[in-house]
Amino acid sequence: MFVKIIAVCIVFSGIFSATESLAADVDEQSKVFSHSYQKLLTLFPEDCQGYGLDRFKLAEEDQPMSYGLILSAEAIRAKYPKESKNSPTYQESRRRVKKAVTWLLENADLDKDGKPGWGLPQSWDAWGDGTENPRHQPYTITSAIVLNGLLDALEVPDLFDENQRKEIKQVIRNVAMRWCREIWSDGYGGGYFWYSPSKVDDIFGINASAMFLGSLVRLLNEQVDSLSRQDRELVTSRVHSLAKAIVSTVKFHYGQPFWRYAPLPNRYENNRPNDLVHHVYILFGIEQYRDWDRSRVKIPWTREKAIESVDQFMLVTEDEKSRRGNILEYTHVDDPQGPQARLWGAGFMLAFYAKWADSARTLRVFKIIEKNYGPMPRQHWVADDSCYKDTDACYHRHNAHVLYGLAIAAFR
């Protein structure tokens, strides 16, 4: 069976190198992505964009992560150079960006401890050790995604006045400095951010730290004037040290980079493999570090090898009549007969391909999302043949990941 799967992977690589069936004009592809984006956006009402049903505890609540992803997506659309400045969609994007920023700034301290950060509206035992974090506990991954959204918002031309920009920058700075000063440990050849500010979450969940790394790189590259010299030096030190830890914990398979969810040793002896969404979170952060002109840590894999590592979560089969594809929760190596990925993983795969890979890969994953999780816009959180029971449920946080991927595909 394993040999068969590897053979399928080789066929899959060949499909991507061929262009005969995926050679649609780039502008036409953008129109397809843009049309789907517009349809999916209807799931997120303008005045409550991050509010919706979440699978975790099946609650309808405001999710800061959803606000962050939608903010990034709409900020990307609002600065799209081909968008008419008088069009209703352009004006809608600008309104949405302002409203999402307002919600995130007003709700930057929902746990009322006097310190900024964003997390889950539900209580959660993050590592299954019996220690449940309270509602609105900030998390590193959520805060990283929100920081990305706020940084994207600052790039929208002529949207905020100087006082508003100053307020946004101040919140970004306060969150960044809180993590760099208080939520950090040395280890794994460098250092890492804890999974959350809680001491029980002092563990190197690589995906969360890596996404925060990407946010800090952007802060240093785009808004460095908001930091004092001393703060800038600390943030820069943390960035390089974290990049070392990510590189030190990588494992290679055929030259492609992979990580466990948390490297050993760790306090919970957690040794499970990364699923798709968390693998791509890691790559998002460390590949942004690679692109930073002041990076110091050598990345021991190429950009192409990073892309190929994401390919390992895809299974494409062909027969005489059809070409079919599945997006997998785990790689062929970790789980060759495993389930299809949850929707947020497929959405971030789309985002990664759209940002760093070729149009063929981007179009391929988009078509599989449409076929296996659709129909658009109420996409299911898992594919129909999943082992989960609620396969037809539509969860907003998962769909927000797809919206972000579509924004990069359509408007970059």
Secondary structure as UniProt FT lines:
FT   HELIX           2..17
FT   TURN            20..22
FT   HELIX           26..41
FT   TURN            42..43
FT   HELIX           46..48
FT   TURN            49..50
FT   STRAND          51..54
FT   HELIX           56..58
FT   STRAND          59..62
FT   HELIX           64..78
FT   TURN            81..82
FT   TURN            85..86
FT   HELIX           88..106
FT   TURN            107..111
FT   TURN            126..127
FT   TURN            135..136
FT   HELIX           140..154
FT   TURN            157..158
FT   HELIX           162..182
FT   STRAND          184..187
FT   TURN            188..189
FT   STRAND          190..193
FT   HELIX           199..201
FT   HELIX           206..222
FT   HELIX           224..226
FT   HELIX           229..248
FT   STRAND          251..253
FT   TURN            254..255
FT   STRAND          256..258
FT   TURN            267..268
FT   HELIX           276..291
FT   TURN            293..294
FT   HELIX           303..311
FT   TURN            312..313
FT   STRAND          314..318
FT   STRAND          323..328
FT   TURN            332..334
FT   TURN            336..337
FT   HELIX           343..356
FT   HELIX           359..373
FT   TURN            384..385
FT   TURN            391..392
FT   HELIX           396..411
//
